[in-house]
Amino acid sequence: MLRIIIASAAFASLLSAVPALAAPASVRVEGIALTSSGTGRVLAATVEYGDLDLSTGQGAAALYGRIENASAAVCGKKPFSKRDVKRFEACRAKAAASAVAAVNAPLLAEAAAGK
């Protein structure tokens, strides 16, 4: 009986030492890109961040940069008309905000707020 309890405790401590299994290391960034006809098309990108430590400002800032780049990519090429520029910027802002919220990391939210 004592062996089972010790083995169970050892297994439980092993599981708690593997945080990567508990949280995803990627986030989906979605946006509506303007097409040449002026209509929108939903595009998405996956941003990986398993190599970053989001408990540091540097890691959070690096992930926010990746999210910003992905947001620009999924919202299409930057347009030239004032109306379309506003739509493009709104798309980027919404896509980035959604991805930041999905990750749910306090320092990432700070990085996004500080831009």
N, C-alpha and C positions, 0 to 999 in steps of 0.2 A: 504494500500500500504506500509506504514511504517513497519507494522508487517511482511510482506513478506520479505522485505529487511533485517530486523533484524534476522529473522529466517534463511534466506539464508546465512548471514554472520556467524551466530552461527554454522550452518551445515558445512560450509567451514572450519572454524577453528577446528571443531571436526575431520574432515577428515585429516587435516594436522598434527594433534596430534597422528596419528596412522601410523608411518613410516613402521611398519612391513608389512602392506598391499602393500607397494610400492616395496619392495625388497625381493627376496627369501632368505631364511635362510639355504640354502643347496647348495652344488656344486657337480657336477658329476665328478668323477675321472675315466679316462679310460686308459687302457694299454693293451699291447699285451704280454700275458704270454707265456713263452716257455713250450711246452709240452715235455713229455719224448721222443717223436719221433723227436724232434728238430724243429717242426713247431710251429707257433704261434696261439694263441686263444685270441680273444678280451674279456676282462673282464672289469667290471665297478663296482664302489662303490659310494655310496652317502655319503658325509660328511656333517653333520649338524653343524650349527654354530649360531643358534638363541640365544644360551645362552652366546655368547661372544660379547664384545664391541670392534669392529674393529677400533674404533677411539683411542684405546690405544695400546701401544707397547705390553703389556702383552696379550691382546686379540688376536692381530695379530699373535704373536708368538705361542700362543696356537693353533690357526687355522692352521698355517703352519705345526706344529707338526702332527696334524690330517691328513693334506693333504699328508705329507711325509709317514705316516703309511699306508694310503690308497694306495698311489702310489706303495709302496713295495708289498702290498697285491695283487693288480691287475696285477702286473708284474710277479707274480709267485715266487716260492722259489728261493733263490739265488743259481745260478749254480756254478759248480766247474771249468769248463774249462775257459781259458782266453777269448776265443771268446764269449762264452755265458755270462760271467761276464760283458763284454763290452755291449752286447745287453741288459742285465738286467739293468745296470746302465743308459744306454741311454733311456730305457723305463721309468724308474723311473723319470728321469730328465724331459722328455717330458710330462709325465702325470702330474707331479707337476706344471710345468710351465703353462700348459693349464688350470689347475684348478685355479691357482693364477690369471691368466689373466681374467678368467670368473668372479671371484669375484669382480675384479676391485676396490681394496681398497689400497690406497697408503702405509699404514703401513705394510700391508701384503706383498706387493711387496718388501719393504725394508727388511722385515724379510727373505724373500726368497733370496734376493741378499746377505744378510749377513750370511746366514746359520750358 
